[in-house]
Each structure stands twice: as structure tokens, then as C-alpha cells.
Amino acid sequence: MFGSEVEPVKALRESLDDLAHLDLERLFDDQVTTLVVELTRLRTRLDAAHLAAVAELDGRSVAVDEGHSSTSAWLAHRCKVSWGQARGDVALARSLQAMPGTTAAMRHGDLDVVRVRRLAAAATDHPEVFARDETILLDAATTLTPRDLVRVIEYWRQAADREHFAADEAARYRRRRLHISETFNAMVRIDGDLDPESGHTVATALRPLTEPAARDGDHRSAAQRRADALVEISRYYLDHAATPLHGGEKPHLTVVVDLAALTGEDTGRCHLGDGQVITAEAARRIACDAALTRVITNGPSHILDVGRSTRTVPPATRKALDIRDGHCTWAGCHRPPPWCDAQRIIHWAHGGPTDLDNLTLLCRHHHRLAHHQRRAPP
């Protein structure tokens, strides 16, 4: 089985077998820390040896002789790795042929593969300039974090070819996109790409609404907090911004709900304006602090009367509530009033009065908990 095995690889395999049986629990703290550091460096050196072997294989006709279309195809088949990894390894192995300083640093364990890929991308874009500046960039790569290295390389790209850098920036902006689609199970999927400036603008807007939540016993994941923050920003914009009129009104979320469903006395219609069905509890939560339009019908489609749209909580009462509570009243939460709803202790659908004694401020996350999990503010 190992007749064609290279002797150093055989010795390495045997050493790894010994390492696998090492009793880590018996090691002292300093031994464990040294082990982690050394293994990290050795992993980098092993990556360097692997890429050197891939480059040698790529220069031969082995892959084609065995019936494969490329070295990447051979790697994916023989080494059982993904196509993405195979293509990336071959591309990096080829790039390192013209990066002697980077290759040497990697072989010594001083430069991990993540940083090497950053440098290889720079070398591919501007090979002649990179050959001149490799020592400078290598010094940055061995001393800076990967994130700081990206920034240095971006400055280097700009200095190397300002016109090309500006063209890249314009190309990234043209690739911006945002897709919003409804999935088969009624979830709404949002995905896309933004250019750096636009992306950081969105991230900056989301950050204040996501970071404080971790301090108030909030068990949502970071992704869930970002999703909720995007919804809060959208709601704030619809409530407060000078949005363009659509159909004679500002853009708004419409909920159609029968009175019996709203009061919980019976089932009935309960859906969004586009027909998406929601629960009666969701409708009651939305109705806590909204504009209501009474529509009296004779049957599902024969409209008898349409009343004027009225706020469930008048502006003056809401202003007084904001001043009294100052923030979300859920214990440990301090979301400011603009990000809160006026929650009724006794819902108006059940006869609850619209006065301060029956109102409390709750942010949208805790408002949802109060309704859907039947939890009272602690």
C-alpha cells in the first residue's frame, strides 16, 4: 500500500499516529499552549509542502494521462475534496511559483494560508509591481491581522494602478443587487450584494440596534438581531420619514382582520394586505399602536360603510407615554421610544381604555414576547 510512499511522508504519518494517541489531559498548561502554537506553525508548513507538490503535479501530465480534464479535476477525484477547494489549491500553487519570499515564509511556518491567498490575489492583479514590493507586503503580512492586511493591500492596489483601482470600485458598485422573494413556506428571503460603501452604511445603521440587545438577557442569535433591526429601521422610516405617497397614502403595512378574530371570540379573516395569512395574535400586536379603519360589510365582499382612519393611541397620549416611560419597560432593556410600541395592558379589543394607566412602552422584540409567548414584562 505504501510502496510508492515518500520516506518523509511515511515518517510524518507515523508521527501523526503518535500524536493522535497523546494524552492531552496529562499535559501541564504551558505544554498545552506550546503544543497549540507549534501545531499551528506545522500546519502552515504542511500547507506549503502540499502546495509545492500540487504545483509539481500540475506541471506534469499525470492528470491528463489518468483521464482527467485538469489538475483540479484530479484533486477533486483522488483527494476527495470539493471542486472549489481543488481549484483554489491549484490556483494558489501556480501563484506561489512567482512568489519566492512568500513561499519561504510559508515553509518556515511564518505565514498562514489565509494571508498567502490575500498576497496571491495581489500578485495576480499586478505581477510586476508585486515582484518589486513583495518584501514590503510580506513584512505587513507577517505582522498584521488578516483584516489589517486587506486594508494595506487595498492601499497598495490603489498606488500600483489608480485607474484600475477606480475601475474596480465602479465595477463593485455595478454589481450591487438585492432580491426579495417569498419562499414556499411563506417566509420572505432577502439576499444580495452591496458595494463596500453601501454595505458599511447598512451595517452602521444596523449596529446600534443589534449590539445593546446582548446586554439585556436577549437570547436571540446575532443573525436574528440583525433581521429584527432591519425590520425596525424599515418601520421607523415608514412611520417618520417623508415617504412618497402611494395610492394617496404613505406606504404602510395593511392588515385585514375580522372583529371576532381580533377579540378572540371566533375565527375569521386575518391576513396582510397582499393576502398572506397571519395569526390573530399577530394582528392584535400590530393593532396595539396603529391607525385603524373600520369597514362594515354584509358578507365578505359587500361593503356597507368605511369609517375614517384613526390612531389607536392618539399622538398626545403617545408623547406623554414616551416622556413617562423613557424607554422599553422590559427589565434590562433600554430601547428608546422611537423603537417601541405602545402596548396595552388590557387590549382595546377587549375593552381596554386608551389612557396612560393602561399603556406601557415595549420594543418590538419584547412586544412580540408579550403577545406570542403570553409573557408579562418582568
Summary of the structure (lengths in Angstrom):
residues: 378
radius of gyration: 30.9
end to end distance: 67.4
largest distance: 91.3
contacts: 976
relative contact order: 0.05
helix: 58%
strand: 11%
